[in-house]
Amino acid sequence: MDVLSDVLSAVRLTGAVFFDVEAGAPFAAESPSTDAIAERVMKGAGHVIGFHVMTQGSCWAELIGRPEPPIHFCAGEIVIFPAGDRNIMASATRNVWQPRREFVLSTS
């Protein structure tokens, strides 16, 4: 087995989809930090890892409030935020987008 297979067989992973975004340019979709939503979306989880899967088209993904440059990703690619940082997916880079509202999580 390779190292990744060894690690994956040693840890218990669970998962779910919480945001399903269908968008066309121009758009910006902000995801809150996983610390802010962990108890509501994965009660009792030791750590929540944020990720996005691009199924069609392309967009920019970037961390909010961090100096790292945005990355461009395309259909078939996954971007993972292992530290759970707030992030944004947008049709353009940070100089263009302006999130319109905060996420409201429903427990119903």
C-alpha positions in Angstrom: 0.0 0.0 0.0 1.1 3.6 -0.5 1.3 6.2 2.3 -2.1 7.8 1.5 -3.9 4.4 1.6 -2.2 3.7 4.9 -3.4 7.0 6.4 -7.0 6.7 5.0 -7.3 3.1 6.4 -6.2 4.3 9.8 -8.7 7.2 10.2 -12.4 7.2 10.4 -13.8 9.7 7.9 -17.4 10.9 7.5 -18.7 13.4 5.0 -21.6 15.4 3.8 -22.4 18.1 1.3 -23.7 21.3 2.9 -23.6 23.9 0.1 -24.6 23.1 -3.5 -23.9 26.2 -5.6 -24.9 26.5 -9.2 -23.7 29.8 -10.6 -22.7 31.7 -13.7 -20.5 34.7 -14.1 -20.5 37.1 -12.3 -20.8 35.3 -9.0 -19.2 35.0 -5.6 -20.1 32.4 -3.0 -18.5 32.7 0.5 -18.1 29.7 2.9 -17.7 30.4 6.6 -14.9 28.9 8.6 -15.5 25.4 9.6 -15.0 26.4 13.3 -18.1 28.7 12.9 -20.3 25.9 11.6 -18.8 22.6 12.8 -21.2 21.9 15.6 -24.2 22.6 13.4 -23.2 20.6 10.4 -21.1 17.7 12.0 -22.0 17.5 15.6 -19.3 15.9 17.7 -16.7 15.9 14.9 -13.2 16.4 16.0 -12.3 18.3 12.9 -14.2 19.5 9.9 -12.3 20.0 6.6 -13.8 22.4 4.0 -13.6 21.5 0.3 -15.1 22.3 -3.0 -15.6 20.0 -6.0 -15.9 21.7 -9.4 -18.2 19.7 -11.7 -18.5 22.1 -14.6 -16.8 25.2 -15.8 -14.1 27.0 -13.7 -13.7 29.6 -11.1 -11.3 31.1 -8.6 -10.9 29.9 -5.0 -9.3 31.9 -2.3 -8.9 32.3 1.4 -10.5 35.3 3.0 -8.3 37.5 5.1 -5.1 35.7 4.2 -2.3 36.8 1.9 -2.2 33.7 -0.3 -3.1 34.4 -3.9 -6.3 32.9 -5.4 -6.1 29.7 -7.4 -8.0 29.0 -10.6 -9.6 25.6 -10.8 -11.6 23.7 -13.4 -14.1 20.9 -13.8 -12.8 17.7 -12.3 -10.7 19.4 -9.7 -11.0 19.6 -5.9 -9.8 22.4 -3.6 -9.4 21.5 0.0 -9.1 23.8 3.0 -7.7 21.5 5.8 -7.5 24.3 8.3 -11.1 25.2 7.8 -10.5 28.8 6.7 -13.2 31.1 5.4 -13.0 31.0 1.7 -14.7 32.3 -1.4 -15.4 30.8 -4.8 -15.8 33.4 -7.5 -15.9 34.0 -11.2 -13.2 36.7 -10.8 -10.4 37.4 -8.3 -10.6 39.3 -5.1 -10.4 42.8 -6.6 -13.8 42.3 -8.2 -16.1 40.3 -5.9 -18.1 41.7 -3.0 -20.1 39.1 -0.9 -23.6 40.3 -0.4 -24.6 38.6 2.9 -23.6 36.3 5.6 -24.6 32.7 5.6 -27.7 31.8 7.7 -27.7 28.2 8.9 -31.0 26.6 9.6 -31.3 23.7 12.0 -34.6 22.5 10.6 
